[in-house]
């Protein structure tokens, strides 16, 4: 349906209503995830020996990971739970998304 620099959006019909309208399901797939993960890995390796400071970017998380219900990241942000993001960033599951060594 639509291809942008960041996303590919698909649309598929799932039902035709009695009045003739069609109900669609939409799927948005992020692009260039592999390039982002490689850049994250390079930044992570280059951070060896550097000091952590205010404003330091510690990770880049794609939107599909941020809003994935299994990670509960967006949900916890909405609830005001800042510790959950720190906990997740320090976990092994978040390692591909980290750009700086150390604990958050």
One Martini backbone bead per residue (centre of mass of N, CA, C, O) as a GRO file, in nm:
protein
  104
    1UNK     BB    1   0.058   0.062  -0.023
    2UNK     BB    2   0.331   0.170   0.141
    3UNK     BB    3   0.653   0.341   0.088
    4UNK     BB    4   0.912   0.426   0.297
    5UNK     BB    5   1.204   0.483   0.453
    6UNK     BB    6   1.086   0.331   0.733
    7UNK     BB    7   0.823   0.195   0.588
    8UNK     BB    8   0.582  -0.075   0.548
    9UNK     BB    9   0.249  -0.078   0.412
   10UNK     BB   10  -0.023  -0.291   0.464
   11UNK     BB   11  -0.326  -0.418   0.292
   12UNK     BB   12  -0.618  -0.618   0.397
   13UNK     BB   13  -0.893  -0.785   0.340
   14UNK     BB   14  -1.160  -0.928   0.573
   15UNK     BB   15  -1.439  -0.763   0.502
   16UNK     BB   16  -1.780  -0.744   0.389
   17UNK     BB   17  -2.029  -0.541   0.411
   18UNK     BB   18  -2.363  -0.491   0.351
   19UNK     BB   19  -2.300  -0.182   0.241
   20UNK     BB   20  -1.994  -0.241   0.089
   21UNK     BB   21  -1.793  -0.223   0.287
   22UNK     BB   22  -1.448  -0.245   0.381
   23UNK     BB   23  -1.243  -0.439   0.585
   24UNK     BB   24  -0.925  -0.371   0.727
   25UNK     BB   25  -0.586  -0.468   0.753
   26UNK     BB   26  -0.293  -0.345   0.912
   27UNK     BB   27   0.067  -0.328   0.826
   28UNK     BB   28   0.374  -0.238   0.992
   29UNK     BB   29   0.709  -0.227   0.859
   30UNK     BB   30   1.020  -0.201   0.931
   31UNK     BB   31   1.315  -0.057   0.816
   32UNK     BB   32   1.653  -0.107   0.861
   33UNK     BB   33   1.727  -0.289   1.112
   34UNK     BB   34   2.006  -0.407   1.047
   35UNK     BB   35   2.153  -0.134   1.033
   36UNK     BB   36   2.089  -0.046   1.322
   37UNK     BB   37   2.221  -0.289   1.468
   38UNK     BB   38   2.507  -0.237   1.357
   39UNK     BB   39   2.534   0.049   1.474
   40UNK     BB   40   2.495  -0.032   1.766
   41UNK     BB   41   2.738  -0.223   1.783
   42UNK     BB   42   2.953  -0.015   1.712
   43UNK     BB   43   2.890   0.185   1.943
   44UNK     BB   44   2.935  -0.014   2.173
   45UNK     BB   45   3.236  -0.078   2.110
   46UNK     BB   46   3.331   0.234   2.117
   47UNK     BB   47   3.255   0.274   2.438
   48UNK     BB   48   3.508   0.171   2.533
   49UNK     BB   49   3.627   0.375   2.803
   50UNK     BB   50   3.393   0.552   2.829
   51UNK     BB   51   3.206   0.798   2.969
   52UNK     BB   52   2.935   0.865   3.150
   53UNK     BB   53   2.659   1.097   3.069
   54UNK     BB   54   2.475   1.343   3.013
   55UNK     BB   55   2.290   1.261   2.721
   56UNK     BB   56   2.342   0.974   2.679
   57UNK     BB   57   2.323   0.731   2.442
   58UNK     BB   58   2.211   0.384   2.509
   59UNK     BB   59   1.976   0.362   2.278
   60UNK     BB   60   1.794   0.188   2.005
   61UNK     BB   61   1.437   0.168   1.942
   62UNK     BB   62   1.209   0.027   1.778
   63UNK     BB   63   0.871   0.054   1.751
   64UNK     BB   64   0.801  -0.254   1.752
   65UNK     BB   65   0.938  -0.291   2.033
   66UNK     BB   66   0.807  -0.070   2.206
   67UNK     BB   67   0.494  -0.185   2.131
   68UNK     BB   68   0.541  -0.456   2.244
   69UNK     BB   69   0.369  -0.636   2.480
   70UNK     BB   70   0.604  -0.821   2.593
   71UNK     BB   71   0.779  -0.562   2.695
   72UNK     BB   72   0.608  -0.308   2.815
   73UNK     BB   73   0.713  -0.020   2.746
   74UNK     BB   74   0.478   0.171   2.669
   75UNK     BB   75   0.301   0.105   2.909
   76UNK     BB   76   0.503   0.201   3.133
   77UNK     BB   77   0.528   0.490   3.033
   78UNK     BB   78   0.227   0.565   3.066
   79UNK     BB   79   0.245   0.489   3.386
   80UNK     BB   80   0.547   0.604   3.488
   81UNK     BB   81   0.765   0.362   3.457
   82UNK     BB   82   1.110   0.409   3.456
   83UNK     BB   83   1.239   0.138   3.564
   84UNK     BB   84   1.167  -0.057   3.334
   85UNK     BB   85   1.357   0.055   3.117
   86UNK     BB   86   1.616   0.010   3.273
   87UNK     BB   87   1.583  -0.291   3.309
   88UNK     BB   88   1.566  -0.363   3.009
   89UNK     BB   89   1.839  -0.234   2.913
   90UNK     BB   90   2.000  -0.439   3.118
   91UNK     BB   91   1.914  -0.663   2.953
   92UNK     BB   92   1.970  -0.912   2.719
   93UNK     BB   93   1.731  -0.835   2.523
   94UNK     BB   94   1.864  -0.529   2.474
   95UNK     BB   95   2.149  -0.550   2.345
   96UNK     BB   96   2.091  -0.471   2.032
   97UNK     BB   97   1.996  -0.161   2.142
   98UNK     BB   98   2.267  -0.087   2.239
   99UNK     BB   99   2.530   0.200   2.253
  100UNK     BB  100   2.622   0.154   2.563
  101UNK     BB  101   2.798   0.087   2.818
  102UNK     BB  102   2.662  -0.040   3.098
  103UNK     BB  103   2.457   0.098   3.338
  104UNK     BB  104   2.134   0.257   3.381
   0.00000   0.00000   0.00000
